Each structure stands twice: as C-alpha cells, then as structure tokens.
Amino acid sequence: MYKYKKVSDDLALQIQNGRQPVGSRLPSIRDCAQHYQVSINTVKEAYRKLEDQGLISVRPQSGYYVCHAPSNLPDLEERYISEEKVPLSGISCFLAQIVKKQMDPDYVNLALACPSGENFYPIERLKRLTAQVLRTQPDIFKSYTLPPGSIRLRTQIARRSLQLGMFLSADDIVLTHGTMEALSLAIMATTQAGDSIALEIPTFHNLYPLLQNLGRKIVEVPTSPHTGMCLDALEELLKSQSVQAILTIPTGHNPLGFSMPENNRRRLAELANQFQIPVIEDAMYAELQLTEPLLPNIKAFDQNGWVLVCGSYTKTVAPDYRVGWLEAGRFRNIAQQLKFTTTVAEPALLTETLGLFLENGGYDLHLRQLKKRYQQQIDTIKSYICRYFPVGTRVSRPQAGFILWLELPESIDTLELFHQAMDEKILCMPGILCSADKRFSHCLRIAACFELNPKMLNALMRLGELAKNMLPVQKDIDQIPTNSVG
C-alpha cells in the first residue's frame, strides 16, 4: 500500500469515529509529516485524497478542516423478481430521451456510462501511433479489411487474455464494432428467434431492446447484489429446458457492480458443459477490476467451447474507435460468417493503431492510472451521496468499473425524479430502465466516469436535494387539527 494511502485511510478513520470532529483543523502538513514519519509530498497527496472524498476542505491562509463525517452506507438488500413489469417499448423511449439530451452541452450527464475527457484516455499517445501507422503502412486505405480483422490486435488480445485466466488463440478472435455488436453476434450465433435467454436482474439497460429487436425472449434469474446470478435457480431452469442460452456480466456488473466469486464462475462453466448450453460472457469491465489479484473470466473454466466471451476497448482506450472483440468458442465459424454478412470488418487504421498501443506496453500503466482515478471518483461520489441524498439511501460497492447502484427510500419514484431532474438539465438513469421491473422503481444508476468539476458535483448535489424533496412530509400529531364536537 502506498504511504499516502496509509495516511489518508488513518485520518479518514479518525474523521469517521469522531476523533477529528466536523469543523476541526487538521495538523499542518509539516506536523503531519513528522507524526507519520513521511515526506511532505506524501502528506500533500493524502490530504488531496481526503479532499477528493469530500472529507476535508482547505481554507486559504488557515489550513485543512474537516467538513463532513460520513455515516457508513449500508450494503444493498437482496432484491429478486416481481410480477410488476413495464413495457420494453417504454424503456426504449426513455433511453432515446437520455441519448438525445446528453448531446446538448447545457445538460449534465450522470446517466450514461460513457467516459469522456482527456483524463480517461491516452489521447496524445494514440495520435502519435495513428501517425506512425500511416507512415509505415501508406497503402492501408487501398484495400478492404475482411474478418476476423487485424492480426496484430488479435494477437495482443490473446496475449492479454492470460491475465484473466484464458488461453485464447488469435485465430479464434473476431474483431467487432464494440461490445454491443459482439453480444449481438454471440446471440445470433447461439440462438434463434423465439428462443429464451437467461439474464440477471437488474441488468445492462441496452440488453432489453437488443433482445427484443432480435426476437429473443427474456427469462430473468434471481440475482444477488453481492454474488450475482442465483445458480440454483438457473440450474432448475436448465433442467426444465426453459432457456436456450445464458447472458451474464460477471465482472463489475452493470448496474449492480458486483463481481461473481470464482467458485460461482467455475460452477457456471460446469453447468454450461453439463447441459450443453451457451454462456455469453460480457467481459467489458474485466480489466477494470479495482482489486488484485484479478478474478479469471468464466471463459477460463470453459471445457468444450460453450462459453463465448465479449470485450471492448471503448471504456479504456478509445471510445470512438468502437473496437470490440468476440471469442465464440464452438460457435466461432458462424460468428465470423455473421460478422461478414452484417458489418464486414473493422477499419484497419483504427485496429492497427490500437494493436500497436497494446504491443508497445503503455496499456498496463494506463490501466493502473485509470483504476486509481475511478476508485477516487467512486469515493468522492459516495461521499456526496452520503451528504446530500435521503437518509436510508443504500449504495453498491463496485468491484470493477465505475457504476454505482442506489436504492433510495421506497416512497421515492425515480421515474418522477428523472423528470424533475431533466427539468433542471440533469440526466440520471432510473432503475426501472435496467430491469423493466417495478420492484426497482426507487433505484437509480449513476456513472462515476465524468470529470468531477463543480458543474458535475453541483448536479449530483441537486439530484440528492430533489430526492429529499420527494420524501413524504411528516406531521406532528399534536399539530393536526381536530374537529370540534358540539
């Protein structure tokens, strides 16, 4: 553990237990350095982290002061399936509103998991590498690219798969237009129109319209906010032949944030082999795990090609490149044919540039910096939730990625909150869009992948205030007027 983190964690604990009360002045940087026997720069970094978490603030010419003592945010409750559903067409309409408004610079986007800004991507490095590809491959524009795509990039994907417990061959990987196309190809390769696919609930909001458009039926599996899909319930579905495929987000689940334990991953791969049913693994956030060692993908336990794994570099390297990938196991031939007959292939210039970036060794350093930033931003946003959202709000503890799932008091309808926030040009994601289930009508998804500038933080604070204003007014019984009895 870094020295600055030891200092900041100790001071945060003192603030938490009241040893450093709200309004009190922290020791000067020099005194703190002497106390912990660390450098002045280490203390400056520790104080900066406490500032990012919203625990302290600096007063010019005075010093650092405790500005908030956060209460512990409780874990999410177990949430299962209800019979109260909303039409899938309604989800598409709300998503269309969010997408349209987020393009307006007057709106603050807390809804979509779309990192933006130079702090999240290696922009300058990609510019130089793009120029290098153009210099060294001047004929790159003169011919069509065909699937499976750039061998340089596919080789790097296969090499990096070892860190997640997988032994992939570059020949078996097909490059796709982001993870969404990888998922679409996997679904089309493994199932037919009218088939049923098992999903976690809640889940990634785009999966509902995607499966509807492909003519697949959705079977929701009870899901723990801590360990993921209930495998006992899933096994019963498999025994009854109720589903033809399973689609899961086991690492940094969107929106719950959990990472499925390794034993559960092994068991799910065993179920796939036992029942000979495909498991489609969305591994979008697998490289953004916030703890070490990294959990292996479900694909790592695959025995006979029944697990298909999808990934992408849109969240980590280059969003507008829209470069994803699919290793489709025993379905790889049909997946490559589907790619060719739909979008043909991914641009050579973009995939060669990305492959060169991975090849040159800058990706691991970038990932470490990115994960550190996301952890800091999650801490800061959770401190704002604790300060400004209604008492009793529960929040997830993401184990990968940057998405937070909130459960507000049950009297708060987050669809109504969505409309009120949009009136003030703030975009949020009501939980019902991630589930089509009214059981989650008091839930909210917030992304922690935006620049934490004053505009964003003020929007988060205002969203919490709007939620508080939706709480029912409690009246003192002594103040309730009574009718006179004549």
C-alpha positions in Angstrom: 0.0 0.0 0.0 1.2 3.5 -0.9 2.4 5.6 2.1 0.0 8.4 1.2 -2.9 6.0 1.3 -2.0 4.7 4.8 -2.0 8.3 6.0 -5.3 9.2 4.3 -7.0 6.0 5.5 -5.9 6.6 9.1 -7.2 10.2 9.0 -10.5 9.1 7.3 -11.0 6.6 10.2 -10.4 9.4 12.7 -13.0 11.5 11.0 -15.4 8.6 10.8 -15.1 7.8 14.6 -15.3 11.4 15.7 -11.7 11.8 16.8 -11.4 14.5 14.2 -14.8 16.3 14.6 -16.5 18.3 11.9 -15.0 21.8 11.8 -11.8 20.8 13.5 -8.4 21.8 11.9 -6.1 19.0 10.8 -2.4 19.2 11.7 -0.3 21.3 9.3 1.3 19.4 6.5 4.7 19.6 8.2 3.4 18.4 11.6 1.5 15.6 9.9 4.7 14.5 8.0 6.6 14.4 11.3 3.9 12.4 13.1 3.7 9.8 10.4 7.4 10.0 9.5 6.7 10.5 5.8 7.6 13.2 3.3 5.7 16.5 2.9 4.7 15.4 -0.6 3.2 12.2 0.8 1.0 14.2 3.2 0.0 16.6 0.4 -1.1 13.6 -1.6 -3.0 12.2 1.4 -4.8 15.5 2.0 -5.6 15.7 -1.7 -7.3 12.3 -1.5 -9.3 13.4 1.6 -10.4 16.5 -0.4 -11.5 14.3 -3.3 -13.5 12.2 -0.9 -15.3 15.3 0.4 -14.0 14.8 3.9 -11.9 17.9 4.3 -11.6 21.3 2.7 -8.8 23.8 2.5 -9.1 27.4 3.8 -6.6 29.8 2.3 -4.0 31.1 4.9 -5.6 28.9 7.5 -5.2 25.2 6.8 -7.3 22.0 6.2 -10.6 21.5 8.1 -12.9 18.5 8.5 -16.1 19.4 6.6 -18.0 16.1 6.8 -18.2 13.0 8.9 -19.8 10.4 6.6 -22.1 7.7 8.0 -21.5 4.2 6.8 -23.6 3.5 3.7 -25.2 0.1 4.2 -25.0 -2.7 1.7 -27.7 -3.3 -0.8 -30.6 -5.5 0.2 -31.3 -8.7 -1.7 -33.7 -7.9 -4.5 -35.5 -10.5 -6.5 -38.1 -10.7 -9.2 -41.6 -9.2 -9.0 -44.6 -9.7 -11.4 -45.0 -5.9 -12.0 -43.4 -5.2 -15.4 -43.2 -2.2 -17.7 -43.4 -2.4 -21.5 -40.0 -2.8 -23.1 -41.1 -0.1 -25.6 -41.2 2.3 -22.7 -37.5 1.6 -21.8 -36.5 2.4 -25.4 -38.4 5.7 -25.3 -36.7 6.8 -22.1 -33.2 5.7 -23.4 -33.8 7.7 -26.5 -34.6 10.8 -24.4 -31.4 10.4 -22.4 -29.2 9.9 -25.5 -30.8 12.9 -27.2 -30.4 15.2 -24.2 -26.8 14.2 -23.4 -25.7 15.7 -26.7 -26.9 19.1 -25.5 -24.0 20.8 -23.7 -26.4 22.5 -21.3 -27.3 19.1 -19.8 -25.2 17.4 -17.1 -25.0 13.7 -17.8 -24.9 11.4 -14.7 -26.7 8.6 -16.6 -24.7 7.1 -19.4 -21.5 5.0 -18.7 -19.6 6.9 -21.4 -16.2 8.2 -20.1 -15.3 11.5 -21.8 -12.3 13.7 -21.4 -8.5 13.5 -21.8 -8.1 12.2 -18.2 -9.7 8.9 -19.2 -8.0 8.1 -22.5 -4.4 8.1 -23.8 -5.3 10.7 -26.5 -1.8 12.1 -27.3 -0.3 8.6 -27.4 -3.0 7.5 -29.9 -2.4 10.5 -32.1 1.3 9.7 -32.4 0.6 6.0 -33.0 -2.0 6.7 -35.7 0.5 8.9 -37.5 3.1 6.1 -37.2 0.7 3.6 -38.8 0.1 5.9 -41.7 3.8 6.4 -42.2 4.7 2.7 -42.0 1.6 1.4 -43.8 0.8 4.0 -46.5 -1.3 1.6 -48.5 -3.6 0.9 -45.6 -6.5 2.7 -47.3 -6.2 0.9 -50.6 -7.9 -2.4 -49.8 -10.9 -3.8 -47.9 -10.4 -5.2 -44.5 -12.0 -8.6 -44.0 -12.9 -10.6 -40.9 -11.5 -11.6 -38.5 -9.5 -8.4 -38.6 -6.1 -7.1 -37.7 -3.8 -9.9 -36.7 -1.7 -7.5 -34.6 -4.6 -6.6 -32.4 -6.0 -10.1 -32.2 -2.6 -11.3 -31.1 -2.4 -8.7 -28.4 -6.0 -9.6 -27.2 -4.9 -13.3 -27.0 -1.8 -12.4 -25.1 -3.6 -10.2 -22.6 -6.2 -12.9 -22.0 -3.7 -14.8 -20.0 -4.0 -12.3 -17.2 -7.7 -13.3 -16.9 -7.0 -17.0 -16.9 -7.9 -17.6 -20.5 -5.8 -19.3 -23.3 -7.2 -17.8 -26.5 -5.8 -18.1 -30.0 -5.7 -15.1 -32.2 -7.2 -17.2 -35.0 -10.4 -17.7 -32.9 -11.0 -14.0 -32.2 -13.1 -11.8 -34.4 -13.0 -8.0 -34.1 -16.3 -6.3 -33.7 -17.9 -2.8 -33.6 -17.8 -2.5 -29.8 -19.2 -4.9 -27.2 -22.7 -4.4 -28.4 -22.0 -6.0 -31.8 -20.0 -8.8 -30.1 -23.1 -9.5 -27.9 -25.4 -9.4 -31.0 -23.2 -11.8 -32.9 -23.0 -14.2 -29.9 -26.7 -14.2 -29.5 -27.4 -14.8 -33.2 -24.7 -17.5 -33.4 -26.1 -19.5 -30.4 -29.9 -19.0 -30.6 -32.8 -18.5 -33.0 -35.8 -16.1 -33.0 -38.2 -17.2 -30.3 -35.6 -18.7 -28.1 -35.3 -17.7 -24.4 -32.2 -16.2 -22.9 -31.5 -16.1 -19.1 -30.4 -12.7 -17.7 -29.5 -11.2 -14.3 -32.0 -8.7 -12.9 -31.4 -5.8 -13.0 -29.0 -5.8 -15.9 -27.5 -3.5 -18.6 -30.3 -1.4 -19.9 -29.4 -1.9 -23.6 -29.9 -5.7 -23.4 -33.7 -5.4 -23.2 -34.2 -3.6 -26.6 -31.3 -5.6 -28.1 -33.0 -9.0 -27.3 -36.4 -7.6 -28.3 -35.1 -6.5 -31.7 -33.5 -9.9 -32.3 -36.8 -11.6 -31.4 -35.5 -13.4 -28.3 -37.4 -13.9 -25.1 -36.0 -12.8 -21.7 -36.0 -15.0 -18.7 -34.9 -13.2 -15.5 -32.9 -15.1 -13.0 -32.9 -14.1 -9.3 -29.7 -12.1 -8.7 -27.8 -11.3 -5.5 -26.2 -7.8 -5.4 -23.1 -9.4 -3.9 -22.5 -12.7 -5.8 -24.6 -12.4 -8.9 -26.9 -14.8 -10.7 -28.5 -17.4 -8.4 -27.1 -20.6 -9.8 -29.5 -22.9 -8.0 -32.4 -21.1 -9.7 -30.6 -21.2 -13.0 -30.0 -24.9 -12.8 -33.7 -25.5 -12.3 -34.3 -23.5 -15.5 -31.8 -25.6 -17.3 -33.3 -28.8 -16.1 -36.7 -27.8 -17.4 -35.2 -26.7 -20.7 -36.7 -23.2 -20.2 -33.8 -21.3 -21.7 -31.5 -21.8 -24.7 -28.7 -19.5 -23.7 -27.3 -17.5 -20.7 -26.1 -13.9 -20.9 -24.2 -12.7 -17.9 -22.0 -9.7 -16.8 -19.9 -11.4 -14.1 -17.3 -8.7 -13.5 -18.2 -5.2 -12.5 -21.8 -6.0 -13.2 -23.8 -3.2 -14.9 -25.5 -1.8 -12.9 -25.0 -3.7 -9.5 -21.2 -3.5 -9.5 -20.6 -7.0 -8.1 -18.0 -9.5 -9.4 -19.1 -13.1 -9.3 -17.0 -15.2 -6.9 -14.5 -17.6 -8.6 -16.3 -20.7 -7.3 -19.6 -19.5 -8.9 -17.8 -18.8 -12.2 -16.4 -22.3 -12.2 -19.8 -23.8 -11.4 -21.5 -21.8 -14.2 -19.0 -23.1 -16.7 -19.6 -26.6 -15.5 -23.4 -26.1 -15.9 -22.8 -24.9 -19.5 -20.9 -28.1 -20.2 -23.3 -30.4 -18.4 -26.4 -29.0 -20.1 -24.6 -28.1 -23.4 -25.9 -24.6 -23.3 -24.0 -21.5 -24.4 -23.0 -18.9 -21.8 -22.3 -15.4 -23.3 -19.9 -13.6 -21.0 -19.9 -9.8 -21.2 -16.3 -9.0 -20.0 -16.4 -5.3 -20.7 -15.1 -4.4 -17.2 -12.8 -7.4 -16.6 -9.6 -5.3 -17.0 -11.1 -2.6 -14.8 -11.2 -4.7 -11.6 -10.3 -2.5 -8.6 -8.6 -5.2 -6.5 -5.8 -7.6 -7.0 -5.4 -10.4 -8.0 -7.8 -10.3 -10.9 -10.6 -12.7 -11.0 -10.4 -15.1 -14.0 -13.2 -14.9 -16.6 -15.8 -17.6 -16.8 -14.2 -18.5 -20.1 -11.1 -19.6 -18.1 -13.1 -22.6 -16.9 -14.6 -23.5 -20.2 -14.0 -27.1 -21.2 -15.7 -27.6 -24.6 -16.3 -24.2 -26.1 -19.7 -23.5 -24.6 -18.6 -20.1 -23.2 -18.4 -17.1 -25.5 -16.5 -14.1 -24.2 -17.0 -10.5 -25.4 -14.8 -7.5 -24.7 -14.0 -4.0 -25.9 -11.6 -1.0 -25.6 -14.2 1.7 -25.7 -14.1 2.2 -21.9 -10.4 2.1 -21.6 -8.6 3.3 -24.7 -10.6 4.9 -27.5 -14.4 5.3 -27.3 -15.0 6.5 -30.8 -12.9 3.7 -32.3 -15.7 1.4 -31.3 -13.4 -1.6 -31.3 -14.6 -4.8 -29.6 -13.9 -8.5 -29.9 -15.6 -11.9 -29.6 -14.1 -15.3 -28.9 -17.1 -17.6 -29.7 -15.8 -21.0 -28.7 -17.5 -23.8 -30.7 -19.6 -21.1 -32.4 -16.6 -19.2 -33.9 -17.2 -20.1 -37.5 -20.8 -19.0 -37.6 -19.9 -15.8 -35.7 -17.3 -14.9 -38.3 -19.8 -15.6 -41.1 -22.3 -13.4 -39.3 -19.8 -10.6 -38.9 -19.0 -10.7 -42.7 -22.7 -10.6 -43.7 -23.6 -7.7 -41.4 -20.8 -5.1 -40.9 -18.0 -7.0 -42.8 -15.0 -5.8 -40.7 -13.5 -3.1 -38.5 -11.3 -0.3 -40.1 -7.6 -1.3 -40.4 -6.3 2.1 -39.4 -8.1 2.0 -36.1 -7.4 -1.6 -35.2 -3.7 -1.4 -36.2 -3.3 1.7 -34.1 -4.9 0.0 -31.1 -2.9 -3.1 -31.6 0.3 -1.0 -31.7 -0.7 0.7 -28.4 -1.2 -2.7 -26.7 2.0 -4.0 -28.3 4.2 -1.1 -27.0 3.4 -1.7 -23.4 1.7 1.5 -22.4 -1.6 -0.1 -21.7 -0.8 -1.5 -18.3 0.4 1.8 -17.0 -2.7 3.5 -18.4 -5.0 0.9 -16.8 -3.3 1.4 -13.3 -3.8 5.1 -13.6 -7.4 4.7 -14.8 -8.4 2.3 -12.0 -6.9 4.7 -9.4 -8.9 7.6 -10.8 -12.1 5.6 -10.9 -11.6 4.5 -7.3 -11.1 8.1 -6.2 -14.1 9.2 -8.1 -16.3 6.5 -6.7 -15.2 7.5 -3.2 -16.0 11.2 -3.9 -19.4 10.5 -5.4 -20.3 8.2 -2.5 -19.4 11.0 -0.1 -21.8 13.3 -1.9 -24.5 10.6 -1.8 -24.0 10.3 1.9 -24.2 14.1 2.4 -27.0 15.1 0.1 -29.2 12.1 -0.6 -32.1 11.0 1.7 -31.3 9.2 4.9 -31.5 5.4 4.3 -30.1 5.5 0.8 -28.2 2.4 0.0 -25.3 2.2 -2.5 -23.3 -0.5 -4.1 -19.6 -1.1 -3.7 -18.3 -1.6 -7.2 -15.6 -4.2 -7.5 -14.8 -3.3 -11.1 -15.7 -0.4 -13.4 -17.3 2.8 -12.4 -21.1 2.3 -12.0 -23.0 2.9 -8.8 -26.4 1.5 -8.0 -28.5 3.3 -5.5 -31.6 2.2 -3.6 -33.5 5.2 -2.3 -36.3 5.1 0.3 -39.1 3.1 -1.3 -41.5 6.1 -1.3 -39.3 7.8 -3.9 -40.3 7.1 -7.6 -37.1 7.6 -9.6 -39.1 8.0 -12.8 -40.6 11.1 -11.3 -37.1 12.1 -10.1 -35.9 11.6 -13.6 -38.4 14.1 -15.0 -37.8 16.6 -12.2 -34.0 16.4 -12.8 -34.4 16.7 -16.5 -36.3 19.9 -16.0 -33.2 21.2 -14.3 -31.0 19.8 -17.1 -29.7 16.9 -15.1 -29.7 13.4 -16.6 -30.0 10.3 -14.4 -30.8 6.7 -15.0 -34.0 5.4 -13.2 -33.6 1.8 -12.0 -36.6 0.6 -13.8 -34.8 1.1 -17.2 -32.3 -1.6 -16.0 -35.0 -4.1 -15.2 -38.4 -3.5 -16.7 -39.5 -4.4 -13.2 -41.4 -2.0 -10.9 -39.6 -3.6 -7.9 -36.7 -1.3 -8.8 -38.8 1.9 -9.2 -37.0 3.5 -6.3 -33.5 2.7 -7.6 -31.1 4.8 -9.6 -27.9 4.2 -11.6 -25.1 6.8 -11.6 -21.9 6.6 -13.5 -18.6 7.8 -12.0 -16.8 8.3 -15.3 -17.2 12.0 -15.8 -14.8 14.9 -14.8 -15.6 15.9 -11.2 -15.8 19.6 -12.0 -18.0 21.9 -10.0 -20.8 21.7 -12.5 -21.0 17.9 -12.2 -20.7 17.9 -8.4 -23.4 20.6 -8.1 -25.7 18.5 -10.3 -25.1 15.5 -8.1 -25.8 17.6 -5.0 -29.0 19.0 -6.6 -30.2 15.5 -7.6 -29.9 14.4 -3.9 -31.9 17.5 -2.9 -34.6 16.7 -5.4 -34.8 13.2 -4.0 -35.1 14.5 -0.4 -37.9 16.8 -1.5 -39.9 13.7 -2.7 -40.0 12.2 0.8 -43.4 12.4 2.4 -43.9 15.2 4.9 -44.1 14.0 8.5 -46.6 16.0 10.6 -46.5 16.2 14.3 -49.7 14.6 15.6 -50.1 17.4 18.1 -50.3 19.9 15.2 -53.1 18.0 13.4 -56.3 20.0 13.8 -59.3 18.1 15.2 -63.0 18.8 14.5 -65.0 20.3 17.4 -67.7 18.1 18.8 -70.8 20.1 19.6 
